[in-house]
Amino acid sequence: MNLSVTTTEPPPPASPDSPARTSAAKARAMVFFAAAALAAIDLGAKAWAQQALPGRTISGGLIDLQLAYNPGVAFSLGNALPSWAVIAVTGLITAAIAVAAWRISPRANWLQRCGLAAVLGGAVANLTDRTLNGHVTDYLHTGWWPTFNLADTCIVVGGFVFALGYLKSGFRQDTGDAPVRESPE
């Protein structure tokens, strides 16, 4: 006689040093470290642009270096709004991106992690610049597109890279937080 007991209780959480927890922590650390590095690079470029570019343009062919300030958001939308409102909204969006990156990164593939890092890094850099200066500093100018910065590029390219990673393989079912149990059948 075969007696088996099936419970509906969730599996016990993985121990702090289990491979599942370690890989989840590494995935999150990679995404957040890369985001911080991208934000730092953009903020450094903005500081350089504010010192080197006032009143001048450095011709680079396809993309020139030219200083501009954007009190609004993308394409200067909302530039008439009070800066506290723009900071509050972009702060909430950046926080939502950070939460999504935290939750998604353990089960994301390499492309998705790169995309998450780029989007988060760009959002953090622009939010930091806006909070400190009341506007976002732009320095990349094409003549046929609104002036932008590296953070804007990170957000757009990161979104495409994340989508490409998702189209390539979706998400793994294992979140990395607990072992996956198969249901007996």
NUSELUM-896174 format. One line per field, with one value per residue (C-alpha): residue in three letters; x, y, z. Coordinates in Angstrom, 1 decimal. Each point is the difference from the previous one (the first is absolute). Example, Ala and Ser with C-alpha at 12.3 -4.5 7.8 and 13.67 -1.06 7.14 Angstrom:
dovex c(ALA	SER)
px c(12.3	1.4)
py c(-4.5	3.4)
pz c(7.8	-0.7)
This chain:
dovex c(MET	ASN	LEU	SER	VAL	THR	THR	THR	GLU	PRO	PRO	PRO	PRO	ALA	SER	PRO	ASP	SER	PRO	ALA	ARG	THR	SER	ALA	ALA	LYS	ALA	ARG	ALA	MET	VAL	PHE	PHE	ALA	ALA	ALA	ALA	LEU	ALA	ALA	ILE	ASP	LEU	GLY	ALA	LYS	ALA	TRP	ALA	GLN	GLN	ALA	LEU	PRO	GLY	ARG	THR	ILE	SER	GLY	GLY	LEU	ILE	ASP	LEU	GLN	LEU	ALA	TYR	ASN	PRO	GLY	VAL	ALA	PHE	SER	LEU	GLY	ASN	ALA	LEU	PRO	SER	TRP	ALA	VAL	ILE	ALA	VAL	THR	GLY	LEU	ILE	THR	ALA	ALA	ILE	ALA	VAL	ALA	ALA	TRP	ARG	ILE	SER	PRO	ARG	ALA	ASN	TRP	LEU	GLN	ARG	CYS	GLY	LEU	ALA	ALA	VAL	LEU	GLY	GLY	ALA	VAL	ALA	ASN	LEU	THR	ASP	ARG	THR	LEU	ASN	GLY	HIS	VAL	THR	ASP	TYR	LEU	HIS	THR	GLY	TRP	TRP	PRO	THR	PHE	ASN	LEU	ALA	ASP	THR	CYS	ILE	VAL	VAL	GLY	GLY	PHE	VAL	PHE	ALA	LEU	GLY	TYR	LEU	LYS	SER	GLY	PHE	ARG	GLN	ASP	THR	GLY	ASP	ALA	PRO	VAL	ARG	GLU	SER	PRO	GLU)
px c(0.0	1.4	-0.9	1.1	-0.8	-0.3	0.1	-1.0	2.6	2.6	3.5	2.3	2.0	3.5	2.7	2.0	3.0	-1.9	0.9	-3.4	0.4	3.6	-0.9	-2.9	2.3	2.6	-2.5	-1.4	3.5	1.0	-3.0	0.3	3.8	-0.3	-2.8	2.1	3.0	-2.1	-1.5	3.4	1.4	-3.0	0.2	3.7	-0.7	-2.6	2.4	2.6	-2.6	-1.0	3.7	1.2	-3.0	-1.7	-0.3	1.8	-0.6	2.5	-0.7	0.1	-1.6	-3.1	-0.3	1.3	0.7	-2.2	-1.3	-3.8	-2.2	-3.4	-2.3	-2.6	0.1	0.5	-0.2	-0.5	-3.5	-1.2	2.6	-2.6	-0.7	1.6	3.3	-1.2	-2.8	2.3	2.5	-2.8	-1.4	3.4	1.0	-3.0	0.8	3.6	-1.0	-2.3	2.8	2.3	-2.7	-0.6	3.8	0.3	-2.9	0.8	3.8	0.3	-2.0	1.0	2.5	3.2	-1.5	-2.9	2.4	2.0	-3.2	-1.2	3.4	0.0	-3.6	0.5	3.4	-1.4	-3.0	2.1	2.4	-2.7	-1.9	3.2	0.8	-3.5	-0.1	3.3	-0.4	-3.7	0.4	1.8	3.2	0.1	3.2	-0.5	-1.4	-0.9	-1.8	-2.9	-0.9	-0.4	3.2	0.5	2.6	1.5	-2.7	-2.7	1.9	0.3	-3.7	-1.0	2.7	-0.6	-3.7	0.7	2.7	-2.4	-2.8	2.4	1.0	-3.6	-0.9	3.0	-0.9	-2.6	0.5	1.2	-2.6	2.4	0.2	3.2	-1.6	-1.2	0.5	-2.5	-2.1	-1.6	-3.6	-0.4	-2.1)
py c(0.0	3.3	2.9	3.4	3.3	3.1	3.4	3.4	1.8	2.0	-1.4	1.2	3.1	-0.7	0.4	3.3	-1.7	-2.4	0.1	1.4	2.9	0.6	0.1	2.4	2.3	-0.1	0.8	3.0	1.2	-0.1	2.0	2.6	0.4	0.4	2.6	1.9	0.0	1.3	2.7	1.1	0.1	2.2	2.3	0.4	0.9	2.5	1.7	0.1	1.5	2.7	1.0	-0.4	0.8	3.2	2.2	-2.4	-3.1	-2.7	-1.4	-3.8	-0.7	-2.0	1.1	3.3	1.0	2.9	1.0	0.2	-0.2	-1.8	1.0	-2.5	-3.7	-1.7	2.5	2.8	-1.2	1.5	2.8	2.4	-2.2	0.9	-1.9	-1.7	-1.6	-1.2	-1.3	-1.8	-1.7	-1.0	-1.1	-2.4	-1.3	-0.6	-1.7	-2.3	-0.8	-0.9	-2.3	-1.7	-0.4	-1.5	-2.5	-0.9	-0.2	-3.5	-1.6	2.2	-1.1	1.9	2.4	0.8	0.8	2.3	1.8	0.3	1.5	2.5	1.2	0.3	1.7	2.5	0.7	0.4	2.4	2.2	0.0	1.0	2.8	1.3	-0.1	1.7	2.6	0.4	-1.2	-2.7	0.9	-1.1	0.1	-2.3	2.0	-1.3	3.0	-2.2	-1.4	1.7	0.3	-3.0	-1.6	-3.4	-0.8	0.5	-2.3	-2.6	0.1	-0.5	-2.5	-1.9	-0.3	-1.5	-2.4	-1.1	-0.6	-1.9	-2.2	-0.6	-0.9	-2.3	-2.1	1.5	-0.4	-3.1	-1.3	-0.3	3.3	-1.0	0.6	-3.6	-3.4	-1.0	-3.0	-2.2	-1.0	-3.8	-1.6)
pz c(0.0	-1.1	2.3	-1.2	1.5	-2.1	1.7	-1.4	2.2	-1.8	0.0	2.7	-1.0	-1.2	2.5	-0.2	-1.5	-2.4	-3.7	-0.8	2.4	-1.1	-3.7	0.7	2.0	-2.7	-2.7	2.0	0.9	-3.7	-1.1	2.8	-0.3	-3.8	0.5	2.5	-2.4	-2.9	2.2	1.2	-3.6	-1.1	3.0	-0.7	-3.6	1.0	2.4	-2.7	-2.5	2.5	0.3	-3.6	-2.2	1.0	-3.0	-2.4	-2.1	-0.7	-3.4	-0.1	-3.4	0.6	3.7	1.3	3.6	1.0	3.4	0.6	3.0	0.2	2.9	-1.3	-0.8	-3.4	-2.8	2.5	0.8	3.3	0.0	1.4	3.0	3.3	0.5	3.2	-2.0	-2.7	2.6	1.9	-3.1	-1.4	3.5	0.2	-3.5	0.9	3.2	-1.9	-2.5	3.0	1.5	-3.3	-0.5	3.5	-0.6	-3.6	-0.1	1.8	-2.8	-2.9	-2.7	-0.6	-2.6	2.3	2.8	-2.2	-1.1	3.6	1.1	-2.9	0.6	3.7	-0.3	-2.5	2.2	3.1	-1.8	-1.3	3.3	1.9	-2.5	0.2	3.8	0.4	-2.8	-0.6	-3.6	-2.0	-1.8	-3.6	-2.2	-3.0	-3.0	-3.5	-1.5	-1.0	3.4	3.4	1.9	2.4	2.3	0.7	2.6	-2.6	-2.3	2.7	0.7	-3.7	-0.9	3.3	-0.7	-3.4	1.4	2.7	-2.5	-2.3	3.0	0.8	-3.6	-0.1	3.0	2.3	3.8	1.8	2.4	2.9	1.8	1.8	3.3	0.7	-1.5	-2.6	0.9	-2.5	0.7	0.4	-2.8)
